[in-house]
Amino acid sequence: MGRRSPRWGGWVLASIALLAPWMGAAQEYHVDLDAPRRVVFISSTTLDEFEGVTEAIDGFVLLDGQGLRETTAPGETELYFEVDLASLDTGIGLRNRHMRENYLEVEDHPFATFSGSLQGMTAHGAGFRVTARGAFSVHGVSRSTTISCDVTPREDRYAVACTFPVRLEDHDIEIPRIMFMKLAPEVRLELEFFLEPAGT
């Protein structure tokens, strides 16, 4: 994904807004592609556990410009993020190929995406816990999902961390039974990245 062609889930970016009372015109934030990024899916069964890892996440958030705070109604926000599934690495080449070609079918469905809007926020630690609701899509199947993320201010940026489960059958993903790839019916997604103001 290029420096700026964001198109994925935006549950996290909205969280930024609640850390400062932005006023005036609409505000836009992007995933900072120059900062560390990490997306991990974790499959854990009684027999095996493995991870698929990538840094290929991009996305944006548009805020309504009225400011988002703990006591402020969410208002109009647009959130979108995407992850390039063809870049997922499990550490074993053959497993990568089977996962990408046979189960995720990335040639036809290259991205996992989330698009939605901010639903609420609460103070949490040094920042906020933000909840967003929207459509999570993978393998060409979209499901309504609610996601919570922790957002922490870091100078002029925001650190974002999210964790949520995904049931494979909800997205018509076959659970492989081959010897070297024992995939759990439900995997856990963990995301960590930074958000920066558009134009920086």
Backbone bond lengths (Angstrom), bond angles and torsions (degrees), N, CA, C in turn:
res aa  C-N    CA-C-N  psi(-1)  N-CA   C-N-CA  omega(-1)  CA-C   N-CA-C  phi
1 M - - - 1.457 - - 1.514 109.95 -
2 G 1.308 115.79 137.94 1.451 120.44 -175.38 1.513 112.42 -75.36
3 R 1.321 113.55 179.48 1.452 119.09 -177.32 1.518 112.25 -57.61
4 R 1.333 117.38 -37.17 1.440 117.20 179.08 1.508 111.65 -147.59
5 S 1.296 116.61 84.71 1.450 121.03 166.14 1.513 107.59 -139.05
6 P 1.353 117.37 54.38 1.451 120.99 -172.33 1.508 111.55 -64.32
7 R 1.353 116.31 143.06 1.449 120.63 175.56 1.512 111.99 -156.43
8 W 1.255 124.40 26.08 1.461 117.36 -178.28 1.493 116.48 -117.49
9 G 1.254 119.83 -170.17 1.434 128.81 -169.97 1.477 115.56 -48.13
10 G 1.136 137.09 136.17 1.443 130.48 -177.76 1.466 113.91 -115.89
11 W 1.313 120.18 22.77 1.471 117.92 -176.14 1.503 111.36 -57.95
12 V 1.362 117.86 -30.23 1.447 118.36 -171.53 1.491 113.11 -84.80
13 L 1.300 115.69 -39.69 1.452 117.85 -171.46 1.496 112.12 -60.54
14 A 1.295 116.40 -35.35 1.453 118.99 179.78 1.496 110.38 -56.51
15 S 1.305 115.82 -32.86 1.444 119.53 -177.49 1.494 112.49 -57.91
16 I 1.301 115.88 -32.10 1.446 119.19 -179.42 1.506 110.90 -55.84
17 A 1.295 114.42 -43.92 1.451 119.19 -173.27 1.489 112.44 -57.04
18 L 1.303 117.48 -33.25 1.445 117.26 -176.74 1.503 112.04 -73.62
19 L 1.291 118.19 -3.80 1.455 119.66 179.80 1.527 111.61 -90.14
20 A 1.316 117.13 -8.37 1.467 119.08 179.23 1.511 109.16 -152.00
21 P 1.326 118.51 143.50 1.466 121.58 -176.40 1.523 111.71 -83.16
22 W 1.332 116.39 71.71 1.462 119.66 -179.92 1.524 110.00 -61.98
23 M 1.329 115.72 138.56 1.455 120.28 179.63 1.518 108.93 -129.31
24 G 1.352 115.27 157.96 1.446 119.18 174.12 1.513 112.37 94.80
25 A 1.337 116.32 -137.12 1.454 121.88 -174.04 1.525 110.80 -67.65
26 A 1.335 114.18 167.14 1.461 120.11 179.06 1.518 110.69 -59.18
27 Q 1.319 115.26 144.00 1.453 121.83 179.78 1.525 108.89 -107.56
28 E 1.326 115.62 141.85 1.460 120.16 178.69 1.522 109.37 -127.88
29 Y 1.336 114.71 136.16 1.463 121.84 175.64 1.514 109.37 -127.88
30 H 1.337 114.80 149.04 1.454 121.57 178.32 1.516 110.29 -124.73
31 V 1.312 116.01 158.90 1.457 120.00 167.78 1.521 108.17 -63.31
32 D 1.325 116.23 131.91 1.466 121.34 178.24 1.525 108.44 -77.58
33 L 1.327 116.19 105.65 1.466 121.19 -176.70 1.514 113.02 -77.84
34 D 1.320 117.48 -7.83 1.462 121.31 176.65 1.529 112.51 -96.10
35 A 1.315 116.13 -6.31 1.468 121.42 179.86 1.533 109.26 -100.88
36 P 1.323 117.35 163.69 1.469 120.06 177.12 1.523 111.58 -57.61
37 R 1.316 116.26 136.98 1.461 123.26 176.76 1.521 107.54 -136.05
38 R 1.306 116.64 144.32 1.466 119.77 -179.22 1.518 109.41 -153.19
39 V 1.326 115.28 124.91 1.456 122.52 173.21 1.527 106.97 -122.95
40 V 1.318 116.13 127.08 1.461 120.96 -176.84 1.520 109.52 -130.37
41 F 1.337 117.05 132.41 1.452 118.65 165.70 1.518 107.18 -108.72
42 I 1.311 115.61 136.33 1.455 121.91 -175.51 1.524 108.92 -119.34
43 S 1.320 115.72 122.42 1.462 121.99 175.41 1.522 107.94 -109.20
44 S 1.325 116.08 122.62 1.461 120.27 -177.31 1.521 110.08 -130.03
45 T 1.341 116.39 120.79 1.461 122.55 174.90 1.526 108.10 -124.96
46 T 1.319 116.02 175.66 1.464 118.99 178.64 1.520 111.44 -66.76
47 L 1.331 117.62 -20.43 1.454 121.43 -176.90 1.517 113.79 -100.74
48 D 1.327 117.10 -24.01 1.455 118.11 -172.12 1.524 110.28 -160.70
49 E 1.328 115.37 155.02 1.459 122.00 171.66 1.515 108.08 -141.68
50 F 1.316 116.32 133.22 1.461 119.49 175.17 1.517 109.20 -147.97
51 E 1.334 114.85 164.51 1.451 121.95 -177.72 1.519 110.61 -122.44
52 G 1.317 116.00 149.64 1.452 122.98 166.29 1.518 107.40 -114.94
53 V 1.322 117.29 128.09 1.464 121.73 -171.10 1.522 110.55 -126.53
54 T 1.333 115.95 142.20 1.457 121.64 172.86 1.527 109.23 -153.19
55 E 1.322 116.47 157.64 1.461 121.11 171.49 1.522 110.99 -108.51
56 A 1.328 117.16 5.43 1.466 121.64 -173.27 1.522 111.75 -85.13
57 I 1.321 115.96 69.89 1.458 121.95 174.11 1.523 108.84 -118.50
58 D 1.311 115.99 140.29 1.459 122.08 177.38 1.524 107.49 -142.53
59 G 1.319 116.86 164.83 1.451 118.55 178.75 1.513 112.83 167.94
60 F 1.310 115.04 175.17 1.464 120.15 -179.89 1.521 109.95 -149.68
61 V 1.347 113.95 164.02 1.458 121.56 173.09 1.517 108.08 -138.12
62 L 1.299 115.96 133.08 1.463 122.29 172.34 1.515 108.13 -110.21
63 L 1.335 116.08 127.45 1.454 121.99 179.57 1.514 109.78 -107.00
64 D 1.320 116.53 158.13 1.464 119.94 -174.14 1.521 113.73 -78.52
65 G 1.328 118.10 -4.58 1.452 120.95 176.59 1.510 114.80 83.89
66 Q 1.325 118.00 -1.02 1.469 121.25 -179.48 1.522 112.43 -92.45
67 G 1.304 117.17 -7.08 1.456 120.86 179.86 1.513 111.82 91.45
68 L 1.317 116.14 136.41 1.452 122.06 178.77 1.521 109.14 -120.19
69 R 1.327 114.81 122.73 1.454 120.72 179.32 1.518 107.81 -136.19
70 E 1.300 114.80 174.65 1.459 119.65 -177.71 1.524 111.68 -59.66
71 T 1.324 117.06 -28.67 1.464 120.86 -177.38 1.524 112.71 -103.95
72 T 1.330 116.77 8.90 1.459 120.97 -175.55 1.525 110.81 -104.93
73 A 1.326 116.66 138.09 1.460 120.47 175.08 1.519 109.33 -62.80
74 P 1.337 118.35 142.73 1.460 121.17 -175.69 1.523 114.32 -55.46
75 G 1.337 117.66 -39.77 1.456 119.04 -179.69 1.521 111.83 72.28
76 E 1.316 115.31 -160.29 1.458 121.07 -177.69 1.522 109.87 -86.30
77 T 1.317 116.24 116.86 1.462 121.72 175.21 1.517 108.76 -137.83
78 E 1.318 115.67 147.52 1.459 121.30 175.10 1.519 107.74 -122.44
79 L 1.317 116.59 126.74 1.455 122.59 -176.31 1.523 109.85 -125.10
80 Y 1.306 116.48 134.13 1.461 118.48 178.44 1.528 110.01 -152.97
81 F 1.347 116.26 132.34 1.457 122.44 173.90 1.518 110.16 -138.39
82 E 1.313 116.01 155.36 1.459 120.18 174.83 1.525 110.61 -144.81
83 V 1.340 114.75 150.71 1.456 122.74 176.79 1.521 108.24 -124.57
84 D 1.319 115.78 132.67 1.462 122.10 178.27 1.526 108.85 -79.88
85 L 1.330 117.15 104.97 1.461 121.42 -174.66 1.522 113.17 -71.58
86 A 1.321 117.38 -23.77 1.467 119.85 179.52 1.520 111.65 -67.42
87 S 1.321 117.10 -14.64 1.463 120.56 -178.55 1.530 112.61 -94.12
88 L 1.335 118.53 -3.22 1.458 120.69 179.78 1.521 111.11 -61.86
89 D 1.317 116.17 134.19 1.465 122.15 -178.36 1.517 109.51 -125.86
90 T 1.333 116.68 122.35 1.463 121.97 178.93 1.521 112.30 -98.48
91 G 1.325 116.96 -2.57 1.451 120.74 -179.91 1.517 114.27 93.13
92 I 1.338 117.81 -7.19 1.473 122.38 178.18 1.516 107.73 -129.63
93 G 1.315 116.85 120.67 1.457 121.71 -174.67 1.514 113.87 -57.64
94 L 1.322 117.59 -45.96 1.465 120.40 -178.27 1.522 110.91 -66.16
95 R 1.316 116.33 -38.95 1.468 119.81 177.54 1.520 110.20 -65.38
96 N 1.320 117.26 -40.34 1.465 120.66 175.98 1.523 110.94 -56.19
97 R 1.324 115.88 -47.55 1.470 120.13 -176.40 1.523 110.96 -63.52
98 H 1.324 116.87 -45.58 1.465 119.70 179.75 1.526 110.96 -63.85
99 M 1.315 116.72 -42.03 1.453 119.98 -178.55 1.523 110.97 -64.52
100 R 1.326 117.03 -45.53 1.460 120.77 -176.98 1.520 112.20 -71.41
101 E 1.351 116.72 -43.36 1.457 120.15 -172.70 1.524 113.43 -86.79
102 N 1.347 117.13 -41.16 1.466 119.98 -171.00 1.520 114.19 -94.68
103 Y 1.327 117.22 -26.69 1.466 119.16 -173.15 1.525 112.89 -113.73
104 L 1.320 117.18 -50.20 1.463 119.40 176.66 1.528 111.56 -82.62
105 E 1.331 116.84 -23.40 1.464 122.71 179.72 1.525 110.54 49.33
106 V 1.324 114.52 58.91 1.461 120.56 -172.09 1.530 113.39 -67.70
107 E 1.315 118.14 -20.13 1.469 118.43 177.40 1.527 110.44 -63.15
108 D 1.333 116.36 -35.36 1.473 120.91 178.39 1.527 112.50 -94.24
109 H 1.337 116.69 -27.24 1.474 121.18 -175.66 1.531 108.66 -133.31
110 P 1.323 117.40 74.72 1.477 120.15 -170.89 1.518 115.70 -71.37
111 F 1.343 118.51 -20.59 1.461 119.79 -173.63 1.525 112.37 -123.68
112 A 1.321 115.21 146.70 1.466 121.77 160.45 1.518 106.12 -96.55
113 T 1.326 117.42 133.97 1.465 120.04 -174.63 1.515 111.35 -132.95
114 F 1.318 114.49 153.87 1.459 121.01 170.81 1.517 108.00 -136.77
115 S 1.314 116.51 128.38 1.465 121.01 174.65 1.516 107.29 -133.33
116 G 1.319 115.64 135.80 1.456 117.86 -177.71 1.505 111.96 -173.86
117 S 1.323 115.05 -154.91 1.462 121.33 -178.07 1.520 109.69 -144.62
118 L 1.306 115.19 157.91 1.452 122.16 179.85 1.527 110.47 -69.18
119 Q 1.329 115.77 136.31 1.462 121.06 179.72 1.518 113.37 -111.46
120 G 1.314 117.46 -31.65 1.453 119.14 -178.65 1.510 111.43 -177.98
121 M 1.352 115.94 171.95 1.459 120.61 -177.71 1.518 109.80 -157.74
122 T 1.320 116.30 149.35 1.463 122.00 175.54 1.514 108.35 -140.08
123 A 1.315 116.41 153.02 1.456 120.33 174.48 1.522 108.79 -64.12
124 H 1.343 115.68 139.49 1.459 119.89 -178.11 1.522 108.74 -153.39
125 G 1.324 117.05 112.21 1.452 120.52 -178.85 1.511 110.96 60.16
126 A 1.343 115.62 -130.37 1.464 120.66 179.83 1.520 112.52 -86.08
127 G 1.323 117.50 1.40 1.458 120.15 -177.89 1.517 111.57 -143.09
128 F 1.342 115.27 -127.83 1.451 120.87 -176.15 1.521 110.75 -139.47
129 R 1.307 114.55 153.78 1.462 120.83 165.87 1.519 107.35 -104.66
130 V 1.315 115.56 123.55 1.462 121.73 -173.26 1.523 109.49 -115.69
131 T 1.309 115.26 138.95 1.463 121.28 177.56 1.523 109.45 -114.98
132 A 1.315 115.52 133.57 1.464 120.92 176.63 1.524 108.93 -130.70
133 R 1.307 115.22 150.13 1.465 120.57 177.22 1.517 108.61 -125.80
134 G 1.336 114.70 138.78 1.451 118.63 179.83 1.510 111.22 -177.70
135 A 1.320 115.68 -156.78 1.458 122.57 -176.41 1.522 109.69 -105.77
136 F 1.326 116.21 120.58 1.457 121.80 172.93 1.518 107.20 -101.44
137 S 1.339 115.94 125.03 1.460 120.68 -175.73 1.522 110.83 -124.41
138 V 1.321 115.85 131.54 1.459 121.92 173.52 1.522 107.17 -151.36
139 H 1.326 116.30 145.27 1.467 121.77 -179.37 1.527 111.39 59.37
140 G 1.323 116.01 28.85 1.454 121.07 176.53 1.513 115.11 77.98
141 V 1.345 116.80 6.74 1.466 120.74 -179.14 1.523 109.23 -118.90
142 S 1.322 115.91 125.66 1.460 121.49 -177.27 1.524 110.35 -106.08
143 R 1.352 115.74 136.20 1.459 121.50 178.40 1.525 110.04 -131.54
144 S 1.313 115.83 144.81 1.454 120.37 175.03 1.525 109.15 -69.97
145 T 1.346 116.14 131.03 1.457 121.21 -172.99 1.523 110.37 -141.72
146 T 1.322 116.51 143.65 1.454 122.63 171.00 1.523 108.64 -110.89
147 I 1.318 116.51 130.11 1.463 121.65 -173.80 1.522 109.31 -129.80
148 S 1.323 115.90 139.89 1.466 121.61 175.44 1.517 110.05 -114.61
149 C 1.333 116.67 139.83 1.456 122.43 -179.74 1.519 109.98 -136.88
150 D 1.315 116.33 150.02 1.454 122.41 173.45 1.523 108.85 -97.84
151 V 1.327 116.45 131.16 1.456 122.13 -177.51 1.531 108.70 -125.56
152 T 1.331 116.02 127.23 1.461 121.38 -175.52 1.520 110.02 -127.69
153 P 1.337 119.08 129.65 1.471 120.59 178.73 1.517 111.03 -68.51
154 R 1.333 115.83 138.05 1.461 123.21 176.31 1.522 108.07 -137.12
155 E 1.332 116.33 91.93 1.460 122.39 -175.20 1.525 109.20 56.13
156 D 1.343 118.39 -116.46 1.459 119.80 -177.63 1.523 112.58 -95.11
157 R 1.323 117.03 7.83 1.461 120.98 -179.12 1.529 109.34 -123.66
158 Y 1.338 114.30 -179.26 1.453 120.60 177.82 1.523 109.37 -134.56
159 A 1.323 115.47 131.89 1.456 121.09 174.75 1.525 108.60 -88.41
160 V 1.332 115.87 133.71 1.454 121.56 -175.92 1.523 109.39 -123.25
161 A 1.320 116.66 136.74 1.460 122.18 177.14 1.525 109.00 -138.94
162 C 1.330 116.28 126.86 1.465 121.94 -178.53 1.529 109.82 -133.20
163 T 1.322 116.23 147.35 1.460 122.49 173.48 1.517 108.04 -142.03
164 F 1.347 116.75 131.71 1.459 119.32 176.80 1.528 110.14 -158.48
165 P 1.330 117.62 153.61 1.463 121.54 -178.99 1.525 111.94 -88.70
166 V 1.325 115.54 153.47 1.467 121.83 174.92 1.525 108.16 -135.13
167 R 1.312 116.33 122.93 1.464 120.75 175.21 1.522 108.79 -87.27
168 L 1.323 116.05 124.64 1.459 120.60 -174.44 1.522 112.02 -64.20
169 E 1.329 117.45 -38.18 1.459 119.54 -177.97 1.524 111.81 -64.79
170 D 1.345 117.25 -24.97 1.461 120.26 177.75 1.526 111.89 -66.06
171 H 1.328 115.99 -18.92 1.463 120.86 -178.24 1.532 111.60 -119.62
172 D 1.321 115.53 23.11 1.474 122.25 176.15 1.529 112.59 54.78
173 I 1.340 116.39 37.12 1.457 120.72 176.41 1.522 108.35 -98.05
174 E 1.310 116.40 121.60 1.462 121.87 179.69 1.529 109.83 -66.66
175 I 1.312 116.43 139.68 1.464 120.75 177.14 1.524 108.51 -89.78
176 P 1.332 117.89 113.27 1.467 120.74 -175.59 1.519 112.14 -69.31
177 R 1.326 115.86 147.01 1.462 122.10 178.71 1.523 111.66 -116.52
178 I 1.330 116.96 6.97 1.457 118.95 -178.26 1.514 110.11 -69.01
179 M 1.304 116.00 155.67 1.448 123.01 -166.55 1.525 113.71 -57.68
180 F 1.352 116.33 -42.35 1.458 118.81 -172.33 1.523 112.67 -91.07
181 M 1.318 117.09 4.44 1.464 119.32 -176.48 1.522 110.08 -142.77
182 K 1.310 116.49 84.85 1.452 121.88 178.23 1.528 107.68 -97.51
183 L 1.315 115.51 97.15 1.464 121.43 -173.42 1.522 109.86 -94.44
184 A 1.332 116.11 132.74 1.460 121.10 179.70 1.524 110.47 -71.72
185 P 1.333 118.17 150.75 1.474 120.83 177.55 1.516 112.61 -61.31
186 E 1.334 116.89 -28.46 1.461 121.71 177.80 1.521 109.05 -126.02
187 V 1.327 116.72 126.94 1.456 120.77 177.87 1.530 108.87 -109.13
188 R 1.319 116.06 159.16 1.460 121.89 178.43 1.518 109.39 -108.25
189 L 1.304 116.71 130.75 1.458 122.00 176.50 1.527 109.10 -102.62
190 E 1.328 116.07 134.17 1.459 122.46 175.76 1.523 108.00 -127.26
191 L 1.315 116.43 130.26 1.462 121.88 -177.72 1.513 109.80 -128.42
192 E 1.325 116.24 136.15 1.457 122.42 174.55 1.527 108.43 -138.78
193 F 1.323 116.72 128.51 1.458 120.55 178.87 1.520 109.17 -164.53
194 F 1.327 116.01 175.86 1.460 122.19 177.65 1.515 110.25 -115.68
195 L 1.322 115.34 150.57 1.448 122.17 175.54 1.528 109.16 -112.97
196 E 1.324 116.15 141.77 1.462 121.03 178.98 1.524 109.05 -133.63
197 P 1.346 117.73 153.29 1.462 120.13 176.79 1.535 110.48 -61.25
198 A 1.296 117.57 143.60 1.454 121.71 177.63 1.517 109.79 -60.02
199 G 1.326 115.91 140.26 1.456 120.97 176.47 1.501 113.63 93.81
200 T 1.345 118.89 -3.29 1.457 119.94 180.00 1.523 110.32 -90.63
